[in-house]
Amino acid sequence: MTIAQHSPILARTEGLYRRRKLFDRIMTIVMVVAAVAAVIPLFLILFYLLREGLPGMSWDLFTQEPNRPGRAGGGVHNAIVGSAIMVSMSLAVGVPVAIGCGIFLSEFGQNRIGSFVRFIIEVMAGIPSITVGLFIYGLIVVRQGHFSAVAGSLALAIILVPIVARITEEMMLLVPRSLREASYALGAPRWRTVMRIVFPTALPGIITGIMLGLSRIAGEAAPLLFTALGNQFYTTDINAAMDSLPRRIYVYATGPYDYWHEQAWAMSLMLVTVILVISLTVRAVFGARVTVRQ
Amino acid sequence: MVDVQTTPRQELANPMADGLTQTSSPEAAVLAPVQDVQIAISARNVSAFYGPKQAVTNISMEIRKKSVTALIGPSGCGKSTYIRTFNRMHEFAPNARVEGTILLEGDDIYAAGVDPARVRQRIGMVFQKPNPFPTMSIAENVAAGLRFMGVRSRSELNDRVEHSLKLAALWDEVKDDLKKPGIALSGGQQQRLCIARTIAVEPEVILMDEPCSALDPIATLKIEDLMRSLAEHFTIVIVTHNMQQAARVSDSTAFMLSDEHVTGQLVEYGPTEQLFTTPRDKRTEDYISGRFG
């Protein structure tokens, strides 16, 4: 006010100025409340997971196979290995396809074919995961006559591809045009520019996209229900029915025994922790590049 | 032999005409490849378009070897578009089109079957904003063009990196940090890194598109000194909207202008000293005396 006193125009608009300041303060509070509201569920989930899951954590859980129903103890070693195998296989199949697709869309997709592929990818991203499972069931399981880890992995890969493809395209398009020009100006042909300059520059973002896809498929139970089915026993045979953590969580959480419930919580905590650790590790490894990119 | 065509609207443009013969038939000269020891780039009747929009109109110019040629003119006069026709970067713009002939050492760079990538290995380019590759170290940045060309030998790459960085007057500042990311350098250093990257592939011509406009005055002076020393080895064409810079660094200067009738025309081209002291065209005089633009 001391500043405004000696300036006629500031003094005249003092009322408006105060209203704006008040509005500014109110909006800031609203945004902070919204931000807190958004992260509260996350913390609640983590808190619940820790409270319910920690008591069930034991060495046996990781190393033992499930006991027959009703007999307490045992572990979920088969589900851990099954999830690891199926998620790895779907990454191995899905990530190259998705990255190729994303590069195609960003570099050669400014035409009708590109628009068509982009449309298909968007539709794929919107398909419910249970439908994907049903599709693979009809396509593979019924024809082969048996459930298998391969079928489960394919269902997971179908969910993974649109996620990673879209992020790859976006990250490639985010690479500044000036870098492409610099590369062309050095006499690099287009594909070398794409592979040596654009793709490496976009890589940290693409890795983040893969991590996003990984978290998504590692937690999917629906597409595995009638593709990989599930298995009471330990197996590494990818042509046989295989167990997975989300499916076992589903079975245990809805089952009748208390120790099942406890193990379901422990498995949930395990799943979240593993995904978190993988994401953080990968980001730490590629993090140096991200900071370099500014 | 060099073809020199003079039309009323557009004056030809050969400041170093001493010792060069002139022919009256441009077609004949186009058919027979012209080679002249003094001329690096010979541009004839070059027009450039973005879709239906014309950006450069019928410019003919000869660029002398191992000299600095400056293109000046107000914003939007087509000077950046024009030099981008020299290394075929113009064609990256959507619906871009070039008319006319551009000869590099007598080779038509727009001839059928010419790979633009090969042209760009002979005519390098430095951009307005320093653009080192962010995923690469200083050394890798300099070696990038060589790697694109297929040079594999470690020792050859190392030698060329050192040589190029020395030519770019950056070696003493970075010789202990060759493995550090190129993007960690200051703006002026980044620009010199980009120059080192360009000269590493040993182009005949280096195009510089306002290379100092993102730099502070001290970094600008360093780049200008560098241009002078590089002109001993390379032909340099620089676009600048800074007339003082053109006056300081260039041997010859071309003044371009767009008016309501013609976009991107060449008004006057001559030895720098002459153009700045005794311009022949009234519009040049108005521009360099600061009356417009």
Interface residues (C-beta under 8 A of the other chain):
Chain A: P176 S178 L179 E181 A182 S183 Y184 A185 L186 G187 A188 P189 R192 R196 I197 P200 T201 L203 R289 V292 R293 Q294
Chain B: N87 M89 F92 D115 A117 R118 V119 R120 Q121 G124 M125 F127 K129 N131 P132 F133 P134 T135 A144 G145 R147 F148 M149 P181 I183 A184 C194 R197 T198 V201
